[in-house]
Amino acid sequence: MRTYLDCVPCFVRQTIDATRLVAGDGEIAERVLRRVLAATARMRMDRPPPFMGREIHRIIRQETGSEDPYASLKKRSTRTALDLVKRVESLIAAAPDPFEAAVRFAIAGNVMDYALATTWDTEKISASIEKAVSCPINTESLRLLKQSASQARDILYIGDNAGETVFDRLLIEHLPKDAVTYAVKGSPVVNDAVYSDAEDAGVGSVARIVSTGCNAPGTILDLCNPEFVDLFEAADLVIAKGQANLETLGDSRRDIFFLTQIKCAVVARDLSAQVGDWLVVHRQPADPTSASSPATQRHAAS
């Protein structure tokens, strides 16, 4: 995915919101904003938005001295999600198809995303959990994901936000035992999960946790460590959570299942979807031997 003009206001708003978390509205915030505006003027529009996201948060860290402006929001997200675990586990166990239910709650957890707004919203989280049972999701994508998971011996699950990691754990419990490697960011960016966030969510009890080595939103393979790239290329099945992973990996040369809520009009337009949709997107690389083979196959529902 490329960057669009409509992305620019979001870059500015995210800059202001993230800086306010640790530096308020004073001289430091003004310096951050001026540097980000200058960087925005130089950015490449042919790259996905997370490239600029990486630069924004590098500037914020430099100017504020805070390595993780979202640290308190991440801790609160994990505590809130853990408080919901017993209820969600019972709903999954009682569902006609527990695997489908686990996928739904994993997507429900994607609401814990503070890239678009840093305001805590308990009602929004509760509404997402309530919506999980009934929200339309493409059944063909779910069938393909379930089938692929049942046959996989090596699953790479690329996480997204802290707190959401708790619901990822519940889905991992419905994947083949000892088959899952769970990937997190190499260092803090927005409220994306790092190693300690995944451990706090209990992911270490059901999967091996590794770092991508990437410090950008999403997963930019050129910025990942060689060990992660090897895992990505060798895995029988790759599951990737969240919009930023879809933006950065959507054009990769391998088969991937993306699980996300759509929170951005630009991404919605790119997927022919609507803001608020819950998607299971199955993307496959083109068959180079077939001129008529499509570059991707999308299975999404609104």
C-alpha positions as CSV (number, residue, x, y, z in Angstrom):
1,M,0.0,0.0,0.0
2,R,1.2,3.5,-0.8
3,T,0.8,6.7,1.3
4,Y,-2.1,9.0,0.3
5,L,-2.6,12.7,0.8
6,D,-5.4,11.8,3.3
7,C,-2.7,10.2,5.5
8,V,-1.0,13.5,6.2
9,P,-3.6,14.9,8.7
10,C,-3.4,11.6,10.6
11,F,0.4,12.0,10.8
12,V,0.0,15.4,12.3
13,R,-2.7,14.4,14.8
14,Q,-0.7,11.3,15.9
15,T,2.3,13.5,16.4
16,I,0.4,15.9,18.7
17,D,-1.4,13.2,20.6
18,A,1.7,11.1,21.3
19,T,3.8,14.1,22.3
20,R,1.2,15.4,24.7
21,L,1.3,12.1,26.6
22,V,4.8,12.9,27.8
23,A,5.6,16.6,27.1
24,G,2.3,18.5,27.1
25,D,1.9,21.5,24.8
26,G,5.0,23.5,25.4
27,E,8.2,24.2,23.6
28,I,9.1,20.5,23.2
29,A,5.8,19.8,21.5
30,E,6.3,22.6,19.1
31,R,9.8,21.4,18.2
32,V,8.5,17.9,17.6
33,L,5.7,19.1,15.4
34,R,8.0,21.3,13.3
35,R,10.4,18.4,12.7
36,V,7.6,16.1,11.8
37,L,6.2,18.6,9.3
38,A,9.6,19.0,7.7
39,A,9.9,15.2,7.5
40,T,6.5,14.9,6.0
41,A,7.4,17.3,3.2
42,R,10.3,15.0,2.3
43,M,8.5,11.6,2.7
44,R,8.1,9.2,-0.2
45,M,4.4,8.7,-1.1
46,D,5.1,5.3,-2.8
47,R,5.8,3.7,0.5
48,P,3.2,2.5,3.1
49,P,2.2,5.0,5.9
50,P,4.2,3.0,8.6
51,F,7.5,4.3,7.1
52,M,6.4,7.8,8.1
53,G,5.1,6.5,11.4
54,R,8.5,5.2,12.2
55,E,10.0,8.6,11.5
56,I,7.4,10.4,13.6
57,H,8.1,8.2,16.7
58,R,11.9,8.5,16.2
59,I,11.5,12.3,16.4
60,I,9.2,12.1,19.5
61,R,11.7,9.8,21.3
62,Q,14.6,12.1,20.5
63,E,12.9,15.3,21.5
64,T,11.0,14.1,24.6
65,G,13.6,11.6,26.0
66,S,10.7,9.1,26.4
67,E,11.4,5.7,24.9
68,D,7.7,4.6,25.3
69,P,5.2,7.4,25.5
70,Y,2.3,4.9,25.4
71,A,3.7,2.7,28.3
72,S,0.8,3.5,30.7
73,L,-1.8,3.0,28.0
74,K,-0.3,-0.4,27.1
75,K,-0.3,-1.5,30.8
76,R,-3.9,-0.4,31.2
77,S,-4.9,-2.2,28.0
78,T,-3.4,-5.5,29.2
79,R,-5.0,-5.3,32.6
80,T,-8.4,-4.6,31.0
81,A,-8.1,-7.5,28.6
82,L,-7.0,-9.9,31.4
83,D,-10.1,-8.9,33.4
84,L,-12.2,-10.0,30.4
85,V,-10.5,-13.4,29.9
86,K,-12.8,-15.6,31.9
87,R,-15.9,-14.3,30.3
88,V,-14.5,-14.5,26.8
89,E,-13.2,-18.0,27.4
90,S,-16.6,-19.2,28.5
91,L,-18.2,-17.6,25.3
92,I,-15.6,-19.3,23.1
93,A,-16.2,-22.7,24.8
94,A,-20.0,-22.4,24.4
95,A,-19.8,-21.4,20.8
96,P,-20.9,-23.8,18.0
97,D,-17.5,-23.4,16.5
98,P,-14.9,-22.4,19.2
99,F,-12.2,-21.7,16.5
100,E,-14.4,-19.2,14.8
101,A,-15.3,-17.6,18.1
102,A,-11.6,-17.3,19.0
103,V,-10.9,-15.6,15.7
104,R,-13.8,-13.2,16.3
105,F,-12.5,-12.2,19.8
106,A,-9.0,-11.9,18.4
107,I,-10.4,-9.3,16.0
108,A,-12.4,-7.7,18.7
109,G,-9.2,-7.1,20.6
110,N,-7.9,-5.0,17.7
111,V,-10.0,-2.1,19.0
112,M,-7.2,-1.5,21.5
113,D,-5.4,0.7,18.9
114,Y,-4.2,4.2,20.0
115,A,-2.5,5.2,16.7
116,L,-5.7,7.0,15.7
117,A,-6.7,8.4,19.1
118,T,-4.9,8.3,22.5
119,T,-8.2,8.7,24.5
120,W,-9.1,5.7,26.7
121,D,-12.6,4.5,25.9
122,T,-14.0,1.8,28.1
123,E,-17.3,1.7,26.3
124,K,-15.6,1.3,22.9
125,I,-13.7,-1.8,24.2
126,S,-16.9,-3.3,25.8
127,A,-18.8,-2.7,22.6
128,S,-16.2,-4.5,20.5
129,I,-16.3,-7.5,22.8
130,E,-20.1,-7.6,22.7
131,K,-20.0,-7.3,18.9
132,A,-17.7,-10.3,18.5
133,V,-20.4,-13.0,18.5
134,S,-22.5,-11.4,15.8
135,C,-20.3,-9.2,13.6
136,P,-20.3,-10.3,9.9
137,I,-17.1,-12.0,8.9
138,N,-16.5,-13.9,5.7
139,T,-17.1,-17.6,6.4
140,E,-15.0,-18.7,3.4
141,S,-11.9,-17.0,4.8
142,L,-12.6,-18.6,8.2
143,R,-12.9,-22.0,6.6
144,L,-9.6,-21.6,4.7
145,L,-7.9,-20.3,7.8
146,K,-9.1,-23.2,10.0
147,Q,-8.1,-25.7,7.3
148,S,-4.6,-24.1,6.9
149,A,-4.1,-24.0,10.7
150,S,-5.1,-27.7,11.1
151,Q,-2.4,-28.7,8.6
152,A,0.3,-26.4,9.7
153,R,3.3,-27.5,11.8
154,D,4.9,-24.1,11.9
155,I,2.7,-21.0,12.4
156,L,4.0,-17.5,12.6
157,Y,1.5,-15.2,14.3
158,I,2.5,-11.5,14.0
159,G,0.9,-9.5,16.8
160,D,-0.2,-5.9,16.8
161,N,-1.2,-3.9,20.0
162,A,-0.6,-4.5,23.7
163,G,-3.8,-5.7,25.4
164,E,-4.9,-7.2,22.1
165,T,-2.2,-9.7,22.8
166,V,-4.4,-11.3,25.5
167,F,-7.1,-12.2,22.9
168,D,-4.4,-13.4,20.5
169,R,-3.4,-15.8,23.3
170,L,-7.0,-17.2,23.3
171,L,-6.8,-17.8,19.6
172,I,-3.4,-19.4,19.8
173,E,-4.9,-21.9,22.3
174,H,-7.1,-23.1,19.4
175,L,-4.2,-23.6,17.0
176,P,-2.0,-26.7,16.9
177,K,-0.1,-27.1,20.2
178,D,3.6,-26.1,20.1
179,A,3.3,-24.9,16.5
180,V,3.1,-21.1,17.1
181,T,5.8,-18.5,17.1
182,Y,4.4,-15.1,18.2
183,A,6.2,-12.0,16.8
184,V,6.3,-8.6,18.5
185,K,8.1,-5.3,17.8
186,G,11.8,-4.9,18.4
187,S,11.3,-1.7,20.4
188,P,8.3,0.5,21.4
189,V,6.3,2.3,18.7
190,V,2.8,3.6,19.3
191,N,1.1,1.1,21.6
192,D,2.3,-2.0,19.6
193,A,3.3,-4.9,21.7
194,V,7.0,-5.6,22.6
195,Y,8.3,-8.7,24.3
196,S,7.3,-7.7,27.9
197,D,3.7,-6.8,26.7
198,A,3.3,-10.3,25.2
199,E,4.7,-11.9,28.4
200,D,2.3,-9.8,30.6
201,A,-0.6,-11.1,28.4
202,G,0.5,-14.8,29.0
203,V,1.5,-15.4,25.4
204,G,4.7,-17.1,26.6
205,S,2.6,-20.0,28.0
206,V,1.2,-20.9,24.6
207,A,3.8,-19.8,22.0
208,R,7.5,-18.9,21.5
209,I,7.8,-15.1,21.5
210,V,10.3,-13.5,19.1
211,S,11.1,-10.0,18.1
212,T,10.8,-8.8,14.5
213,G,13.6,-6.3,15.1
214,C,11.4,-3.7,13.5
215,N,10.6,-0.4,15.2
216,A,8.0,0.8,12.8
217,P,4.2,0.2,12.9
218,G,3.4,-3.0,11.0
219,T,6.1,-5.2,9.7
220,I,8.6,-3.7,7.2
221,L,10.6,-6.7,6.2
222,D,13.6,-4.6,5.1
223,L,13.8,-3.4,8.7
224,C,13.4,-6.7,10.4
225,N,16.2,-8.9,11.7
226,P,17.4,-11.8,9.6
227,E,16.1,-14.4,12.1
228,F,12.5,-13.1,11.8
229,V,12.7,-12.9,8.0
230,D,13.8,-16.5,7.9
231,L,10.8,-17.4,10.1
232,F,8.5,-15.4,7.9
233,E,9.6,-17.1,4.7
234,A,9.7,-20.7,6.2
235,A,6.4,-20.8,8.1
236,D,3.6,-23.1,6.9
237,L,1.1,-20.4,7.9
238,V,1.4,-16.7,8.6
239,I,-1.4,-14.8,10.6
240,A,-0.9,-11.1,10.9
241,K,-3.0,-8.8,13.1
242,G,-4.0,-5.2,12.4
243,Q,-4.1,-2.5,9.8
244,A,-0.4,-1.6,9.8
245,N,0.5,-5.2,9.1
246,L,-1.9,-5.3,6.2
247,E,-0.4,-2.0,4.9
248,T,3.2,-3.3,5.1
249,L,2.8,-7.0,4.2
250,G,-0.2,-6.9,1.9
251,D,2.0,-7.0,-1.2
252,S,4.5,-9.5,0.1
253,R,5.4,-12.6,-1.9
254,R,3.8,-15.1,0.3
255,D,0.4,-16.4,1.5
256,I,-0.9,-14.5,4.6
257,F,-4.2,-14.3,6.6
258,F,-4.8,-10.8,8.0
259,L,-7.2,-10.3,10.9
260,T,-8.2,-6.7,11.5
261,Q,-10.8,-4.0,12.2
262,I,-10.9,-1.2,9.6
263,K,-10.4,2.1,11.3
264,C,-9.2,4.3,8.5
265,A,-11.0,5.5,5.3
266,V,-7.8,5.1,3.2
267,V,-7.4,1.5,4.1
268,A,-11.1,0.9,3.7
269,R,-11.0,2.3,0.2
270,D,-7.9,0.2,-0.6
271,L,-9.9,-3.0,0.4
272,S,-13.2,-1.9,-1.0
273,A,-14.5,-2.1,2.6
274,Q,-16.1,0.3,5.1
275,V,-14.7,1.9,8.2
276,G,-15.8,-0.4,11.1
277,D,-15.7,-3.6,9.1
278,W,-14.1,-6.7,10.7
279,L,-12.0,-8.5,8.1
280,V,-10.4,-11.8,7.6
281,V,-8.3,-11.2,4.5
282,H,-6.6,-14.0,2.7
283,R,-3.9,-12.7,0.3
284,Q,-1.9,-15.0,-2.0
285,P,1.0,-14.1,-4.3
286,A,0.5,-14.2,-8.0
287,D,1.4,-17.4,-9.8
288,P,4.3,-16.3,-12.1
289,T,3.5,-19.1,-14.6
290,S,0.0,-17.8,-15.2
291,A,-0.6,-14.5,-16.9
292,S,-4.3,-14.5,-15.8
293,S,-3.5,-15.3,-12.2
294,P,-4.6,-12.5,-9.8
295,A,-1.9,-11.0,-7.6
296,T,-4.2,-11.4,-4.5
297,Q,-7.3,-13.1,-3.4
298,R,-9.3,-11.2,-0.9
299,H,-12.1,-12.7,1.3
300,A,-13.6,-10.0,3.3
301,A,-17.1,-9.1,4.6
302,S,-18.7,-5.9,5.8
